[in-house]
Amino acid sequence: MRCEWLSGRTDYDTVVLEQPRFHWYFFDEASLLSGSLEVEIHGANGRDTVLTVFRDGRFASDWRPISRRRGGVYFGFVGGAGTWTEARDSLVVRLKVADDLRGIGPHHEGVLRAGEYQAVASYSHLTGHPFIKLLQASKDPTAFIGCWRNTWKLDVTREEGWMGPAAEEQDPFGAGWPGRVMRYALGEVGTDGFRCVK
């Protein structure tokens, strides 16, 4: 069965940076915005869409950061314009960094060097399907970009962030089908069925 989803919003729910798993703040919003960020949706049905998040020093009119603080900006964004997409679509995220960008996450400080970055992703999950909409807290259809096929490496300058140093990670689920189900439920497999590296 083929299901189409109308994304009322498109969110990042994990960051494409290699070291932080979920959260990252860049210290200087103006420096980030001096570059550009685009999301290209490659439709499984052959229909492609390019969304510009920011360019030329400002956010596109239908995009905003999830959070700002003290001149910095969270590396996660929400778009308000509707875009047709579906679970089998893939995405390419392109970031141009004009100047080195310093930032902080829960367990690291670091620098994303000036240059051009590209990552391929799928959705970690989608909401708003008509069959299950009644069971969801949010009534707005939303596509969460968070299943990365590759990541962007930070130059880590400090192994401690706002929550202190990182604890050593272990896979709590192990191998086998129960682990695969749990990884999918927790967004470790994309909606297109492929494993996420993040």
MDTraj code that builds the backbone (N, CA, C; nanometers):
import mdtraj as md
import numpy as np

residues = "MET ARG CYS GLU TRP LEU SER GLY ARG THR ASP TYR ASP THR VAL VAL LEU GLU GLN PRO ARG PHE HIS TRP TYR PHE PHE ASP GLU ALA SER LEU LEU SER GLY SER LEU GLU VAL GLU ILE HIS GLY ALA ASN GLY ARG ASP THR VAL LEU THR VAL PHE ARG ASP GLY ARG PHE ALA SER ASP TRP ARG PRO ILE SER ARG ARG ARG GLY GLY VAL TYR PHE GLY PHE VAL GLY GLY ALA GLY THR TRP THR GLU ALA ARG ASP SER LEU VAL VAL ARG LEU LYS VAL ALA ASP ASP LEU ARG GLY ILE GLY PRO HIS HIS GLU GLY VAL LEU ARG ALA GLY GLU TYR GLN ALA VAL ALA SER TYR SER HIS LEU THR GLY HIS PRO PHE ILE LYS LEU LEU GLN ALA SER LYS ASP PRO THR ALA PHE ILE GLY CYS TRP ARG ASN THR TRP LYS LEU ASP VAL THR ARG GLU GLU GLY TRP MET GLY PRO ALA ALA GLU GLU GLN ASP PRO PHE GLY ALA GLY TRP PRO GLY ARG VAL MET ARG TYR ALA LEU GLY GLU VAL GLY THR ASP GLY PHE ARG CYS VAL LYS".split()
xyz = np.array([
    [0.0847, -0.1184, 0.0000],
    [0.0000, 0.0000, 0.0000],
    [0.0885, 0.1237, 0.0000],
    [0.0547, 0.2206, -0.0799],
    [0.1336, 0.3436, -0.0891],
    [0.0603, 0.4542, -0.0167],
    [0.1255, 0.5132, 0.0811],
    [0.0638, 0.6211, 0.1571],
    [0.1393, 0.7500, 0.1320],
    [0.0700, 0.8556, 0.0996],
    [0.1323, 0.9868, 0.0879],
    [0.1031, 1.0662, 0.2140],
    [0.1992, 1.1501, 0.2480],
    [0.1864, 1.2320, 0.3676],
    [0.2022, 1.3773, 0.3266],
    [0.1182, 1.4615, 0.3726],
    [0.1359, 1.6047, 0.3512],
    [0.2030, 1.6609, 0.4745],
    [0.3262, 1.7042, 0.4571],
    [0.3999, 1.7574, 0.5712],
    [0.3583, 1.9006, 0.5961],
    [0.2873, 1.9230, 0.7040],
    [0.2557, 2.0599, 0.7427],
    [0.3795, 2.1321, 0.7934],
    [0.4736, 2.0564, 0.8483],
    [0.6001, 2.1126, 0.8953],
    [0.7085, 2.0117, 0.8632],
    [0.8315, 2.0589, 0.8549],
    [0.9454, 1.9694, 0.8390],
    [1.0431, 2.0042, 0.9495],
    [1.0694, 1.9115, 1.0381],
    [1.1555, 1.9370, 1.1537],
    [1.2830, 1.8548, 1.1449],
    [1.3913, 1.9112, 1.2003],
    [1.5074, 1.8304, 1.2337],
    [1.4846, 1.7820, 1.3752],
    [1.5038, 1.6511, 1.4005],
    [1.4928, 1.6070, 1.5389],
    [1.6233, 1.5492, 1.5895],
    [1.7211, 1.5285, 1.5037],
    [1.8583, 1.5038, 1.5461],
    [1.9467, 1.5846, 1.4540],
    [2.0671, 1.6135, 1.4980],
    [2.1551, 1.6947, 1.4157],
    [2.2472, 1.6059, 1.3336],
    [2.2915, 1.6588, 1.2192],
    [2.3747, 1.5844, 1.1267],
    [2.5225, 1.5857, 1.1686],
    [2.5558, 1.6587, 1.2739],
    [2.6936, 1.6634, 1.3221],
    [2.7307, 1.5300, 1.3864],
    [2.8543, 1.4865, 1.3676],
    [2.8940, 1.3518, 1.4080],
    [2.8937, 1.3308, 1.5593],
    [2.9513, 1.4226, 1.6343],
    [2.9727, 1.3952, 1.7761],
    [2.8468, 1.4122, 1.8620],
    [2.7729, 1.5219, 1.8523],
    [2.6529, 1.5313, 1.9370],
    [2.5405, 1.4467, 1.8804],
    [2.4734, 1.3730, 1.9667],
    [2.3666, 1.2845, 1.9198],
    [2.2402, 1.3630, 1.8863],
    [2.2026, 1.4576, 1.9702],
    [2.0776, 1.5283, 1.9475],
    [2.0913, 1.6801, 1.9403],
    [2.1639, 1.7408, 2.0320],
    [2.1534, 1.8858, 2.0483],
    [2.2848, 1.9570, 2.0190],
    [2.2740, 2.0739, 1.9541],
    [2.3914, 2.1558, 1.9275],
    [2.3502, 2.3015, 1.9114],
    [2.4219, 2.3904, 1.9798],
    [2.4048, 2.5343, 1.9630],
    [2.5286, 2.5920, 1.8977],
    [2.5095, 2.6724, 1.7924],
    [2.6187, 2.7540, 1.7412],
    [2.6160, 2.8857, 1.8184],
    [2.7358, 2.9329, 1.8570],
    [2.7446, 3.0516, 1.9410],
    [2.7034, 3.1795, 1.8687],
    [2.7165, 3.1846, 1.7365],
    [2.6950, 3.3091, 1.6615],
    [2.5952, 3.2860, 1.5477],
    [2.4715, 3.3274, 1.5698],
    [2.3666, 3.3077, 1.4683],
    [2.3997, 3.3800, 1.3384],
    [2.4520, 3.5025, 1.3465],
    [2.4829, 3.5789, 1.2263],
    [2.5871, 3.5079, 1.1401],
    [2.6870, 3.4456, 1.2033],
    [2.7889, 3.3720, 1.1274],
    [2.7281, 3.2511, 1.0572],
    [2.6378, 3.1802, 1.1264],
    [2.5703, 3.0667, 1.0628],
    [2.4898, 3.1135, 0.9430],
    [2.4134, 3.2225, 0.9600],
    [2.3253, 3.2706, 0.8536],
    [2.4015, 3.3336, 0.7367],
    [2.5309, 3.3599, 0.7532],
    [2.6082, 3.4135, 0.6413],
    [2.6341, 3.3057, 0.5354],
    [2.6079, 3.1812, 0.5698],
    [2.6126, 3.0719, 0.4731],
    [2.4723, 3.0425, 0.4225],
    [2.4437, 2.9155, 0.3953],
    [2.3101, 2.8779, 0.3500],
    [2.2809, 2.7339, 0.3886],
    [2.1518, 2.7018, 0.3969],
    [2.1067, 2.5658, 0.4274],
    [1.9873, 2.5331, 0.3393],
    [1.9978, 2.4208, 0.2671],
    [1.8890, 2.3739, 0.1809],
    [1.8594, 2.2279, 0.2105],
    [1.7333, 2.1910, 0.1940],
    [1.6904, 2.0524, 0.2040],
    [1.6263, 2.0160, 0.0707],
    [1.6820, 1.9145, 0.0057],
    [1.6271, 1.8677, -0.1214],
    [1.5592, 1.7336, -0.0983],
    [1.4305, 1.7279, -0.1250],
    [1.3531, 1.6051, -0.1079],
    [1.3472, 1.5340, -0.2429],
    [1.4021, 1.4127, -0.2470],
    [1.3945, 1.3305, -0.3673],
    [1.2767, 1.2353, -0.3514],
    [1.1688, 1.2630, -0.4225],
    [1.0488, 1.1830, -0.4100],
    [1.0650, 1.0453, -0.4703],
    [1.0181, 0.9439, -0.3995],
    [1.0225, 0.8069, -0.4500],
    [0.9417, 0.7933, -0.5790],
    [0.8487, 0.8869, -0.6009],
    [0.7653, 0.8850, -0.7212],
    [0.8222, 0.9741, -0.8319],
    [0.9465, 1.0247, -0.8137],
    [1.0102, 1.1072, -0.9163],
    [0.9887, 1.2562, -0.9004],
    [0.9150, 1.2993, -0.8003],
    [0.8866, 1.4407, -0.7774],
    [0.9859, 1.4952, -0.6755],
    [1.0684, 1.5932, -0.7139],
    [1.1698, 1.6501, -0.6254],
    [1.1295, 1.7913, -0.5824],
    [1.1711, 1.8293, -0.4610],
    [1.1411, 1.9607, -0.4039],
    [1.2644, 2.0129, -0.3333],
    [1.2968, 2.1421, -0.3505],
    [1.4080, 2.2037, -0.2787],
    [1.3515, 2.3086, -0.1833],
    [1.3867, 2.2963, -0.0552],
    [1.3445, 2.3911, 0.0476],
    [1.4665, 2.4682, 0.0954],
    [1.4610, 2.6008, 0.0925],
    [1.5693, 2.6835, 0.1441],
    [1.5347, 2.7250, 0.2861],
    [1.6210, 2.6868, 0.3812],
    [1.5986, 2.7193, 0.5217],
    [1.6507, 2.8593, 0.5518],
    [1.7756, 2.8875, 0.5129],
    [1.8286, 3.0237, 0.5252],
    [1.9318, 3.0500, 0.4171],
    [1.9483, 3.1784, 0.3865],
    [2.0429, 3.2253, 0.2852],
    [2.0518, 3.3770, 0.2974],
    [2.1657, 3.4328, 0.2561],
    [2.1835, 3.5788, 0.2518],
    [2.1561, 3.6455, 0.3865],
    [2.1957, 3.5792, 0.4965],
    [2.1876, 3.6417, 0.6270],
    [2.0550, 3.6333, 0.6979],
    [1.9576, 3.5608, 0.6411],
    [1.8281, 3.5527, 0.7101],
    [1.7562, 3.4224, 0.6761],
    [1.6634, 3.3875, 0.7650],
    [1.5812, 3.2686, 0.7441],
    [1.4779, 3.2958, 0.6359],
    [1.4422, 3.1920, 0.5605],
    [1.3300, 3.2022, 0.4681],
    [1.2050, 3.2332, 0.5506],
    [1.1073, 3.2945, 0.4862],
    [0.9912, 3.3454, 0.5596],
    [0.9132, 3.2366, 0.6324],
    [0.9210, 3.1116, 0.5866],
    [0.8432, 3.0053, 0.6494],
    [0.9281, 2.9128, 0.7373],
    [1.0508, 2.9561, 0.7728],
    [1.1381, 2.8762, 0.8580],
    [1.1805, 2.9551, 0.9809],
    [1.2085, 2.8810, 1.0903],
    [1.2602, 2.9436, 1.2122],
    [1.3429, 2.8407, 1.2887],
    [1.4370, 2.8888, 1.3710],
    [1.5116, 2.7948, 1.4559],
    [1.4241, 2.7464, 1.5705],
    [1.4528, 2.6278, 1.6203],
    [1.3790, 2.5753, 1.7344],
    [1.4026, 2.6618, 1.8571],
    [1.5254, 2.7159, 1.8707],
    [1.5578, 2.7950, 1.9894],
    [1.6725, 2.8906, 1.9590],
    [1.6726, 3.0027, 2.0308],
    [1.7825, 3.0991, 2.0277],
    [1.8204, 3.1301, 2.1712],
    [1.9506, 3.1625, 2.1911],
    [1.9908, 3.2123, 2.3232],
    [2.1237, 3.2857, 2.3132],
    [2.1300, 3.3993, 2.3768],
    [2.2512, 3.4809, 2.3880],
    [2.3260, 3.4973, 2.2555],
    [2.2558, 3.5303, 2.1503],
    [2.3181, 3.5527, 2.0202],
    [2.3460, 3.4260, 1.9423],
    [2.3234, 3.3100, 2.0063],
    [2.3462, 3.1820, 1.9403],
    [2.2166, 3.1233, 1.8865],
    [2.2296, 3.0124, 1.8153],
    [2.1119, 2.9501, 1.7547],
    [2.1257, 2.7983, 1.7613],
    [2.0147, 2.7333, 1.7933],
    [2.0082, 2.5874, 1.7969],
    [2.0126, 2.5348, 1.6545],
    [2.0879, 2.4271, 1.6321],
    [2.0970, 2.3699, 1.4976],
    [1.9833, 2.2697, 1.4782],
    [1.8647, 2.3242, 1.4652],
    [1.7418, 2.2505, 1.4410],
    [1.6380, 2.3527, 1.4020],
    [1.5567, 2.3231, 1.2995],
    [1.4706, 2.4247, 1.2406],
    [1.3333, 2.3677, 1.2112],
    [1.2356, 2.4553, 1.2100],
    [1.0975, 2.4171, 1.1820],
    [1.0502, 2.4983, 1.0632],
    [0.9912, 2.4281, 0.9649],
    [0.9349, 2.4945, 0.8481],
    [0.7842, 2.4851, 0.8515],
    [0.7172, 2.5945, 0.8175],
    [0.5722, 2.5980, 0.8279],
    [0.4979, 2.5696, 0.6990],
    [0.5668, 2.5762, 0.5845],
    [0.4974, 2.5567, 0.4561],
    [0.4738, 2.4083, 0.4313],
    [0.3594, 2.3749, 0.3761],
    [0.3286, 2.2364, 0.3445],
    [0.4057, 2.1875, 0.2235],
    [0.4521, 2.0636, 0.2306],
    [0.5274, 2.0016, 0.1222],
    [0.4828, 1.8567, 0.1097],
    [0.4525, 1.8118, -0.0107],
    [0.4154, 1.6718, -0.0285],
    [0.5384, 1.5855, -0.0115],
    [0.5270, 1.4832, 0.0715],
    [0.6366, 1.3886, 0.0910],
    [0.5778, 1.2572, 0.1385],
    [0.6594, 1.1528, 0.1373],
    [0.6127, 1.0219, 0.1817],
    [0.7276, 0.9457, 0.2441],
    [0.6960, 0.8336, 0.3074],
    [0.7943, 0.7601, 0.3867],
    [0.9145, 0.7148, 0.3045],
    [0.8955, 0.6798, 0.1781],
    [1.0057, 0.6256, 0.0981],
    [1.0948, 0.7331, 0.0367],
    [1.0634, 0.8600, 0.0566],
    [1.1464, 0.9675, 0.0017],
    [1.2819, 0.9722, 0.0713],
    [1.3816, 1.0242, -0.0001],
    [1.5116, 1.0499, 0.0611],
    [1.5392, 1.1993, 0.0542],
    [1.6351, 1.2436, 0.1343],
    [1.6643, 1.3865, 0.1423],
    [1.8142, 1.4097, 0.1319],
    [1.8499, 1.5253, 0.0768],
    [1.9884, 1.5714, 0.0777],
    [1.9885, 1.7068, 0.1474],
    [2.0693, 1.7190, 0.2511],
    [2.0809, 1.8436, 0.3264],
    [2.2152, 1.9061, 0.2910],
    [2.2135, 2.0318, 0.2455],
    [2.3354, 2.1019, 0.2054],
    [2.3543, 2.2264, 0.2908],
    [2.4716, 2.2363, 0.3533],
    [2.5054, 2.3510, 0.4357],
    [2.6329, 2.4149, 0.3823],
    [2.6276, 2.5455, 0.3581],
    [2.7471, 2.6223, 0.3238],
    [2.7851, 2.7038, 0.4467],
    [2.9098, 2.6886, 0.4908],
    [2.9601, 2.7585, 0.6089],
    [3.0634, 2.8597, 0.5614],
    [3.0323, 2.9879, 0.5794],
    [3.1208, 3.0936, 0.5302],
    [3.2442, 3.1104, 0.6185],
    [3.2260, 3.1032, 0.7501],
    [3.3355, 3.1176, 0.8472],
    [3.3269, 3.0033, 0.9471],
    [3.4404, 2.9668, 1.0065],
    [3.4390, 2.8638, 1.1098],
    [3.3330, 2.8963, 1.2146],
    [3.2555, 2.7944, 1.2535],
    [3.1456, 2.8132, 1.3479],
    [3.1741, 2.7394, 1.4782],
    [3.1864, 2.8132, 1.5874],
    [3.2051, 2.7537, 1.7191],
    [3.0687, 2.7215, 1.7799],
    [3.0659, 2.6130, 1.8599],
    [2.9398, 2.5778, 1.9229],
    [2.9576, 2.4839, 2.0395],
    [2.8439, 2.4447, 2.0973],
    [2.8431, 2.3586, 2.2159],
    [2.7230, 2.2653, 2.2104],
    [2.7456, 2.1428, 2.2600],
    [2.6394, 2.0450, 2.2761],
    [2.6373, 1.9953, 2.4192],
    [2.5602, 1.8919, 2.4493],
    [2.5530, 1.8426, 2.5863],
    [2.6882, 1.7951, 2.6405],
    [2.7739, 1.7377, 2.5535],
    [2.8979, 1.6771, 2.6006],
    [3.0222, 1.7197, 2.5237],
    [3.0114, 1.8197, 2.4355],
    [3.1258, 1.8638, 2.3565],
    [3.1192, 2.0139, 2.3314],
    [3.2348, 2.0745, 2.3110],
    [3.2456, 2.2024, 2.2429],
    [3.3283, 2.1762, 2.1189],
    [3.3041, 2.2540, 2.0132],
    [3.3786, 2.2288, 1.8917],
    [3.3564, 2.3347, 1.7869],
    [3.4187, 2.3100, 1.6712],
    [3.4154, 2.4035, 1.5594],
    [3.3772, 2.3266, 1.4337],
    [3.2805, 2.3787, 1.3599],
    [3.2508, 2.3295, 1.2256],
    [3.3232, 2.4227, 1.1297],
    [3.4207, 2.3685, 1.0580],
    [3.5072, 2.4502, 0.9735],
    [3.4336, 2.5036, 0.8503],
    [3.4786, 2.6190, 0.8018],
    [3.4223, 2.6785, 0.6804],
    [3.4329, 2.5787, 0.5656],
    [3.3304, 2.5762, 0.4815],
    [3.3287, 2.4844, 0.3679],
    [3.1867, 2.4491, 0.3303],
    [3.1728, 2.3478, 0.2457],
    [3.0416, 2.3010, 0.2016],
    [3.0213, 2.1587, 0.2494],
    [2.9050, 2.1340, 0.3071],
    [2.8731, 2.0040, 0.3655],
    [2.7447, 1.9504, 0.3020],
    [2.7406, 1.8178, 0.2872],
    [2.6217, 1.7546, 0.2315],
    [2.5979, 1.6233, 0.3048],
    [2.4727, 1.5944, 0.3341],
    [2.4374, 1.4682, 0.3992],
    [2.3082, 1.4151, 0.3396],
    [2.2999, 1.2826, 0.3311],
    [2.1798, 1.2150, 0.2829],
    [2.1039, 1.1634, 0.4052],
    [1.9726, 1.1747, 0.4016],
    [1.8904, 1.1353, 0.5163],
    [1.7570, 1.0794, 0.4682],
    [1.6863, 1.0188, 0.5622],
    [1.5438, 0.9909, 0.5438],
    [1.4743, 1.0420, 0.6688],
    [1.3453, 1.0222, 0.6764],
    [1.2717, 1.0657, 0.7944],
    [1.2882, 0.9640, 0.9064],
    [1.3019, 1.0141, 1.0284],
    [1.2986, 0.9225, 1.1423],
    [1.1539, 0.8802, 1.1683],
    [1.0607, 0.9704, 1.1446],
    [0.9190, 0.9352, 1.1484],
    [0.8366, 1.0491, 1.0880],
    [0.7141, 1.0130, 1.0542],
    [0.6170, 1.1068, 0.9980],
    [0.4899, 1.0978, 1.0807],
    [0.4219, 1.2093, 1.0946],
    [0.2931, 1.2067, 1.1642],
    [0.1863, 1.2641, 1.0722],
    [0.0626, 1.2400, 1.1060],
    [-0.0474, 1.3032, 1.0347],
    [-0.1178, 1.2161, 0.9342],
    [-0.0820, 1.0865, 0.9261],
    [-0.1529, 0.9995, 0.8325],
    [-0.3002, 0.9912, 0.8730],
    [-0.3913, 0.9981, 0.7763],
    [-0.5345, 0.9990, 0.8108],
    [-0.5792, 0.8811, 0.8970],
    [-0.5169, 0.7610, 0.8783],
    [-0.5604, 0.6433, 0.9537],
    [-0.5245, 0.6515, 1.1011],
    [-0.4160, 0.7221, 1.1337],
    [-0.3726, 0.7248, 1.2733],
    [-0.3770, 0.8648, 1.3338],
    [-0.4264, 0.9602, 1.2584],
    [-0.4279, 1.0988, 1.3063],
    [-0.5062, 1.1137, 1.4366],
    [-0.6113, 1.0364, 1.4534],
    [-0.6935, 1.0466, 1.5739],
    [-0.6174, 1.0036, 1.6997],
    [-0.5123, 0.9224, 1.6831],
    [-0.4362, 0.8718, 1.7971],
    [-0.3185, 0.9618, 1.8336],
    [-0.2918, 1.0645, 1.7541],
    [-0.1734, 1.1470, 1.7749],
    [-0.2081, 1.2749, 1.8505],
    [-0.1140, 1.3170, 1.9344],
    [-0.1360, 1.4396, 2.0114],
    [-0.1378, 1.5620, 1.9200],
    [-0.0433, 1.5671, 1.8232],
    [-0.0374, 1.6798, 1.7305],
    [-0.1255, 1.6510, 1.6107],
    [-0.2092, 1.7454, 1.5753],
    [-0.2955, 1.7269, 1.4594],
    [-0.2284, 1.7737, 1.3301],
    [-0.1161, 1.8489, 1.3418],
    [-0.0456, 1.8955, 1.2220],
    [0.0459, 1.7858, 1.1706],
    [0.0359, 1.7475, 1.0419],
    [0.1297, 1.6504, 0.9865],
    [0.2720, 1.7057, 0.9938],
    [0.3660, 1.6219, 1.0353],
    [0.5038, 1.6654, 1.0529],
    [0.5986, 1.5580, 1.0044],
    [0.7044, 1.5987, 0.9330],
    [0.8108, 1.5082, 0.8900],
    [0.9364, 1.5425, 0.9680],
    [0.9942, 1.4451, 1.0362],
    [1.1131, 1.4664, 1.1180],
    [1.2355, 1.4134, 1.0443],
    [1.3267, 1.5024, 1.0075],
    [1.4488, 1.4624, 0.9392],
    [1.5496, 1.4254, 1.0460],
    [1.5848, 1.2973, 1.0542],
    [1.6749, 1.2589, 1.1611],
    [1.7470, 1.1278, 1.1393],
    [1.7271, 1.0623, 1.0251],
    [1.7940, 0.9355, 0.9993],
    [1.9047, 0.9603, 0.8973],
    [2.0252, 0.9855, 0.9466],
    [2.1363, 1.0277, 0.8608],
    [2.2130, 0.9081, 0.8070],
    [2.2521, 0.9143, 0.6799],
    [2.3377, 0.8123, 0.6165],
    [2.4852, 0.8473, 0.6329],
    [2.5137, 0.9748, 0.6570],
    [2.6500, 1.0207, 0.6839],
    [2.6398, 1.1443, 0.7726],
    [2.7489, 1.1809, 0.8347],
    [2.7482, 1.2938, 0.9273],
    [2.8653, 1.3872, 0.8980],
    [2.8614, 1.5052, 0.9568],
    [2.9653, 1.6071, 0.9408],
    [3.0500, 1.6115, 1.0667],
    [3.1811, 1.6014, 1.0484],
    [3.2713, 1.5936, 1.1629],
    [3.3050, 1.7319, 1.2164],
    [3.2851, 1.7484, 1.3447],
    [3.3296, 1.8689, 1.4150],
    [3.4754, 1.8533, 1.4563],
    [3.5468, 1.9634, 1.4656],
    [3.6750, 1.9637, 1.5352],
    [3.6428, 1.9873, 1.6822],
    [3.6533, 1.8831, 1.7626],
    [3.6200, 1.8945, 1.9043],
    [3.7313, 1.9698, 1.9757],
    [3.6951, 2.0761, 2.0461],
    [3.7923, 2.1563, 2.1204],
    [3.7870, 2.1267, 2.2692],
    [3.6785, 2.0631, 2.3130],
    [3.6629, 2.0320, 2.4554],
    [3.5669, 1.9152, 2.4699],
    [3.6049, 1.8149, 2.5474],
    [3.5218, 1.6951, 2.5667],
    [3.4242, 1.7144, 2.6822],
    [3.3654, 1.8309, 2.6872],
    [3.2680, 1.8609, 2.7909],
    [3.1753, 1.9689, 2.7386],
    [3.0448, 1.9502, 2.7599],
    [2.9467, 2.0484, 2.7169],
    [2.8655, 2.0964, 2.8350],
    [2.7424, 2.1409, 2.8074],
    [2.6634, 2.1976, 2.9165],
    [2.6178, 2.0918, 3.0178],
    [2.6275, 1.9618, 2.9826],
    [2.5917, 1.8553, 3.0772],
    [2.7150, 1.7818, 3.1301],
    [2.8340, 1.8319, 3.0987],
    [2.9553, 1.7651, 3.1436],
    [3.0087, 1.6696, 3.0383],
    [3.1027, 1.5812, 3.0755],
    [3.1584, 1.4863, 2.9773],
    [3.0593, 1.3752, 2.9454],
    [3.0778, 1.3125, 2.8290],
    [2.9879, 1.2056, 2.7843],
    [3.0186, 1.0760, 2.8573],
    [2.9148, 0.9998, 2.8905],
    [2.9323, 0.8649, 2.9427],
    [2.9503, 0.7708, 2.8242],
    [3.0125, 0.6575, 2.8465],
    [3.0347, 0.5621, 2.7386],
    [2.9017, 0.4999, 2.6967],
    [2.8767, 0.4979, 2.5636],
    [2.7494, 0.4460, 2.5127],
    [2.7550, 0.2958, 2.4928],
    [2.6422, 0.2283, 2.5170],
    [2.6290, 0.0867, 2.4874],
    [2.4962, 0.0662, 2.4172],
    [2.4900, -0.0375, 2.3316],
    [2.3648, -0.0694, 2.2638],
    [2.2772, -0.1487, 2.3610],
    [2.1681, -0.0881, 2.4104],
    [2.0861, -0.1574, 2.5099],
    [1.9978, -0.2666, 2.4509],
    [1.9862, -0.2737, 2.3164],
    [1.8894, -0.3641, 2.2552],
    [1.9508, -0.4945, 2.2044],
    [2.0791, -0.4917, 2.1693],
    [2.1440, -0.6111, 2.1182],
    [2.0970, -0.6475, 1.9787],
    [2.1310, -0.7682, 1.9344],
    [2.0977, -0.8136, 1.7992],
    [1.9598, -0.8804, 1.7996],
    [1.9149, -0.9183, 1.6801],
    [1.7890, -0.9909, 1.6666],
    [1.6716, -0.8995, 1.6363],
    [1.5562, -0.9616, 1.6083],
    [1.4407, -0.8826, 1.5654],
    [1.3850, -0.7911, 1.6754],
    [1.3886, -0.8275, 1.8040],
    [1.3394, -0.7313, 1.9047],
    [1.4219, -0.6024, 1.9038],
    [1.5556, -0.6177, 1.8865],
    [1.6414, -0.4996, 1.8792],
    [1.6103, -0.4147, 1.7574],
    [1.5837, -0.4809, 1.6433],
    [1.5499, -0.4067, 1.5215],
    [1.4195, -0.3294, 1.5393],
    [1.3204, -0.3936, 1.6022],
    [1.1921, -0.3264, 1.6266],
    [1.2118, -0.2057, 1.7176],
    [1.2894, -0.2227, 1.8237],
    [1.3131, -0.1115, 1.9160],
    [1.3899, 0.0019, 1.8480],
    [1.4892, -0.0330, 1.7657],
    [1.5653, 0.0711, 1.6962],
    [1.4743, 0.1487, 1.6015],
    [1.3829, 0.0764, 1.5337],
    [1.2889, 0.1454, 1.4449],
    [1.1971, 0.2361, 1.5267],
    [1.1462, 0.1832, 1.6386],
    [1.0548, 0.2622, 1.7226],
    [1.1227, 0.3870, 1.7763],
    [1.2523, 0.3798, 1.8001],
    [1.3256, 0.4935, 1.8546],
    [1.3957, 0.5756, 1.7472],
    [1.3626, 0.5501, 1.6217],
    [1.4158, 0.6327, 1.5143],
    [1.5540, 0.5938, 1.4669],
    [1.5995, 0.4687, 1.4897],
    [1.7314, 0.4283, 1.4434],
    [1.7261, 0.3613, 1.3069],
    [1.6057, 0.3485, 1.2533],
    [1.5859, 0.3048, 1.1154],
    [1.4935, 0.4077, 1.0525],
    [1.5269, 0.4514, 0.9315],
    [1.4456, 0.5530, 0.8670],
    [1.3134, 0.4989, 0.8169],
    [1.2251, 0.5881, 0.7798],
    [1.0944, 0.5454, 0.7278],
    [1.1065, 0.4738, 0.5952],
    [1.2241, 0.4872, 0.5296],
    [1.2469, 0.4145, 0.4048],
    [1.3042, 0.2750, 0.4305],
    [1.3232, 0.2376, 0.5578],
    [1.3676, 0.1039, 0.5946],
    [1.5176, 0.0876, 0.6103],
    [1.5966, 0.1906, 0.5806],
    [1.7421, 0.1790, 0.5903],
    [1.7910, 0.2248, 0.7272],
    [1.9020, 0.1645, 0.7712],
    [1.9595, 0.1944, 0.9028],
    [2.0196, 0.3356, 0.9051],
    [2.0025, 0.4035, 1.0149],
    [2.0601, 0.5371, 1.0347],
    [2.2001, 0.5216, 1.0941],
    [2.2913, 0.6112, 1.0581],
    [2.4203, 0.6139, 1.1271],
    [2.4104, 0.7004, 1.2511],
    [2.3074, 0.7829, 1.2608],
    [2.2849, 0.8682, 1.3778],
    [2.1475, 0.8373, 1.4324],
])
top = md.Topology()
chain = top.add_chain()
for i, resn in enumerate(residues, 1):
    res = top.add_residue(resn, chain, resSeq=i)
    for name in ("N", "CA", "C"):
        top.add_atom(name, md.element.get_by_symbol(name[0]), res)
traj = md.Trajectory(xyz[None], top)
